Every structure is written in structure tokens, then in C-alpha cells.
Amino acid sequence: MKRLFQTVVVALVALTLTACGSKKEEVKENNKLNVVTTFYPMYDFAKQIVGDKGNVTVLIDGATEPHDYEPSAKDIAKIQDADIFIYNSTDMETWVPTALESMGDTKTKIIEAGGVAEAEQASDNGATDPHVWLDPVLAQDAVLTISEAIVKTYPELQEDIEKNTNEYVLKLKELDSKYASAFKDAKNRTFVTQHEAFGHLAKRYNLIQKPIAGLNPDQEPNPSELAEIQDFVKNNNVKVIFTEGLSSSKIAKTIADNTGAELRDLNTLEGLTNQEQSEGEDYLSVMEKNLNALKDVIK
């Protein structure tokens, strides 16, 4: 299905970009950078970095699971018209290589924010976990990658970009310190999650993540794996199974019903709704809430 989709997109994009090409000179509104990002963490990081020097938008809204997203021709045209396009990695946004190929030559600055950190943290079996933003230290790496790429392309903005970056990295370092301190002396270090999104965070703070689904939430366990997880919850007296807002919690609920465990939210930050953002939620505030949720289990 994806192969068919990609063929259709390539055909449609040529028509769409022809219509949009004449608008390239309108890219900068009030002389600000036009920055297009894929999903929420990339959006928030970019906003913190560019500050009032850019207009930052996001392609994937807070109601869409990024693992399942495929861009429309209109979305690709937005990338083509942008000064800067920021994505996490091709393991998360698997559609990016095809989209960029369909664009051909472009003046858009392409920034892969999490790819290097992701590759360096690959697991022993070679599986690549794209959820680097959930580790406050790897989040710093992503922020610095974005910042350095922007400064290299727009050196006239160096002072402002580096000031914003340094201020935000300090906040991320404070977040890392809070996590490290909270779990330093914990006896129970295991937590059960709906899908395998918190591997980098677990490794950072010497925790053990027991996921129900794989790196992609669509990778559901087979019957024997489901039985093993359910036995683990029972035998280890697990009181909480962490679920997330953008994916189905049906299997987690089944396990909870069979074991007496409670379902609670652990936000993967793959998307925040407009309402959540209007209420002041952002990467830092949600990571603080995740910390408090984990502290009820890891102690």
C-alpha cells in the first residue's frame, strides 16, 4: 500500500509544486524563516531555537499517530516552499526519502535532527529506536543538531539562535538531572509500556522497559508473547501499565483486566493537541508529568 502511495505522490507532487513554485518568494513573512517540521518534538525544539526569527509549523497534528502518517502532495509542497525542513529520522518518518526525491533540487535546508543520536544508540540486535526525544540527553543532541545546521545556513542569525539554544539546553539539562536524581536509588526499576517508545530513556537512567507492542505501536504481540507479558505482570505484581493517547490501548486493557493492573498515561510526545498546547503544555511540561508518573512505579 505504501509503495502505491509513494508512486501516486510523486506524480501529484510535480503538478502541485509547479503551481506553488511561484510563491517561493513569499516564503518569508515579515522577513522570518519559514520552518516546517514533521511532528510535535521537532516543532517544539524548532520554536525554542528560532524564537522570533522564524514561523514554525508542523505537518502532523496532535490527533495523528506519526508512525502511520503519509504526506499529501500539499504537505510536500509546504516542505518545498519552506526555508528549513526538520524531521527526526528516516526510521520514524519513513516517508521522507521518497518525499525529498519527488521534490528534486530544492533550496530548502533539510535537517535530520535525531538520526545521528539514534544510530549511536542502536540496540545490540541492530534494531534502531527512533524515539530519541524521550531521552533528555539525546534531546539536547537533537536541539544542537538543529541549531548548528541553521547557523551554518543563516550565519547572520548566529547570535540569536545560539542564545536561544543555550537557554533551552540548560532547561533540558535540568530535566535530565531531575530524572537521574529521582531514579538513582530505586529498587524496582521495571515499568510496563504500551509500545517500545521509552528504550532510550530506560537505558539513560538504568531502568527496564517491558513493552507490549514493538517500536511501532502497530507491531502487536503474538499469542505467546501476550501470554508472556501477562505472566510477567502477574508474577512481578505490576500495579500499573502505561498507555498513550494516540494508539489503541485495547491489548493493554485486556492485560489490565486479567491481572488487576491499573492503566495510566505515559506520554510519548508524538503529538500534543491544540487544546493541550493552548493550556500551556509543551515538551518540558509533559516530560515532567512523565517523570511524576514513573516515580509512582519506580521507587
N, C-alpha and C positions, 0 to 999 in steps of 0.2 A: 504493500500500500504506500509506504514511504517512497519507494522508487518511482511509482506512478506520480505521486505528488510532486516530487522533485522535477520530473520531466515537464509537468504542467506549469510549474512555477517558472522554470527557465523560459518557456515560451511566452508566458504572460508578462514577465518582467521586462522583456525587450520593449513591448508596447508601452508599458507603464512608465518606464524610465525615459522613453522618448518624449512623452507628454510632460514629464516632470523636469526634464533637463534644463528647460528654460528658466526654471525657478531657482537654479543654483545660486544666482547672485543675491537671492533673497534669504540665504541661509542664516546670516547673522541679523538677529533682531536687536536693534539698539547696540550694534557692534559687539554682541555677545556670542560666545561659541555655542553652536548648536550641537549638543551632545545626546546621542541616542544610546540607551543601554538595554540589555535584554530583560533581566528580572530584578527583583527588589534589592538584594545586597549590592549589585553593581550600580543601581540607581542611587542608593543612599551614599555609597562611597564616593561616587562621582559628584554628587551635590556637595558633600563636605569638602571635597578637594577644589572644585572650581568656584564655589561660593557665588558671588555676584558677577563673576566673569563669564558665566555660561547659563544657558537654558537647558536643563536636563529633563529628558523624557524617558519613559520605559515602554517597551513593546508588549510585555506580558503582564496583564493586570493581576491584581491580587486574588482573583477568583479562578485563575487558570493554573493548573499544575505544570510547571516548566518542563518536566520530563516529557510531557505529552504534546507540547506546543509545536506547531508548524507555522511558519510565517506566510502571510498572504503576499501577493505581488505589491500591494500597497505598503506593507511593512518593509519590504526590501527597498522600495523606492525611498522610504524615510531614511534608511541607512545610507543609500546613495546620496541623498541630499544633505546628510549630516557632515559637520566638520570632523567629528570624532564618533566612532562606534566602539562601545565597550561590552565585552562578553566575558564570561567566566572561563570556559574551556570547551573544546570540541567534544569532551566526554559528557558534559552537561548539555550544552546547546549543540546537539549532533547535526543540526541543520545548517550551521554556519558555513562550513566549507562549500556546500552547494550554493548557498545564497551569495557568497562572495564571488564564486566562479561565474554566476549568472550576471553579476554586475560588471564584469570585465575590468578595464582600467578605471580607477576611481581616485579622486583626490581625498576621499575620506580617510582619516587616520584610524587604522584598525588596532585595537588594544585587547590582547588576551590577558586578563587580569590574574587568573588563578592557575594557568597552565603549568608554569614552572614549579610552583609550590606543590601542585598536585602530582606532578611526575616524580618529584623528590620524595614524596610521602607514599609512593605506591606500596601496596602490601606485599607480603612475602610470596603470595601466589600470583603476583603480577596484575591483579585487579586494580583498577585505578578509581579511586574515590574522588569525585569532583566536588564534594561538599566542604571545600577548604575554608569557606567563610565562617563556618561554625566553630573554628579554632581561632580564638582571639589573636594568637601569634601569626598564624597564616593569613588572617585578615589584614594584619599590618603589612605583610608582604604584598598582598594584592593592592592595597592602597598605595604603597610606594611604587609598585609597578605602573599603576595608572598615572601617578603624579609625575614620575620621571619621563614617561612617554609624552605626556602633554607638554612638559617644559622643553623637551628636546624639539618638539614640533613648533611650539609657540614660546620661544625664549623671552619674548617681551613680557610674558606673564609670570616669569620665574619667581619674582619676589612674592607676589600674591599667592601663587599656587603652593610654594614651599611653606609659607606662613600657615596657610590653611591645613596643609598636610601635617606639619609638625604638631599643630594643636590637636588634630584628630588622632594622630598616632599616640600621643600622650594619653588620651582617653581610652584607647584600645589597650595600652599597657596597664592602665589602672584596672581595666576589666580582667585582663589576664591575671593580675595579682589577686583579685578577689576570688577567682576560680581556684587558683593554686592554693591560697590560704584556706578556703572552705573545705578542700578535699585532702589536705596534707596528712591528717591523722585518722582518716576514715577507716573503719574496719570493714564495713560492707561496701564494696566498690563496684558492684554489678547493677546495671539498670536495663530494663527491657523496653525496646522501642518498636514502633510500628514498621519502620523501614530503616535500612542501614545508612542513616544520614549522619550519625554522630561519631563515626570512627576516628576522625582526626581529633575531635575534642577529647574522646576517651583516651587516645594514645598520649595526648599532651599532658593529661592530669592523672595518668596511670589508673584509668578506670576500665571496666569491662562492659562493652555494649553487647546485649543479646537481642538481635533484631528478628522480627517476624518475617518481613519481606527483605528483598535484596537491595542493592544500591539504587535500583529503580523501584518505586513502590508497586509497579505492575508485576514485579517478579515475586509472585506469591509462593509460599512453601507448598511442597507436595505433601500428601497424607502422612508419610513417615516423618518428614521434617516438622509438620504441625504437631504430631504426637510428641516428638522430642521436646519442642518448645513448651508444650502444655505440661509435660512431666517436669521440665526444669522449673516452671513457675510453681508447681505443687511442691516439689522436693526441696526447693530453696525458700519456701514461704514468701514468695514475692507478693507484695501487697499492692504494687502499682504497675500498670502497663501504660507507657506513654504513647499517645496517639497524636495526630497532627490534623490541621484543618483542611488541607487541600486533597487528601487522599481518603479513600474509603476505610473506615475502621471496623468493617464487618468481621474480619477474622480476629482482630484484637478483642472485639466484643464477645465473640464466641469463646475465646480462651478465658476471658474475664468471667463470663457466666459459668464456665465449667470449673473454675478454680477459686472464685470468690475474690479475685483481684479487682482493684478499682481502676477505672480509666481516667487519666489526666492528660492535659495538653503539654507537649514539649514542642515548641515552635521551630520548624526547620528554616524559617525566614525565607522560604522560597516565594512568598508573596504576602504582602500586607494589603488589606482592603483600604479603600479610600476613607472609610469611616475610622478605621484604626489609625491611619495617618493623620486625619483631622483631629483626632483625640490626643495627638502628640506622640504616638508610638513611633519608634524608629529602631534601627539595628541595635543600638546600645540598650535601650529600654527593654526590648524583647529578650536580649541576651541576659539581662539582669533577672527578668522573670524566669527564664530557663534555669538560671543558677539557683533561684529560690526553690523551684520545683524539684531540681535534682538533690538539693540539700535535705529534702524530706525523706529521700530514699538512701542517699549515700552519706553515711554518718557512722 
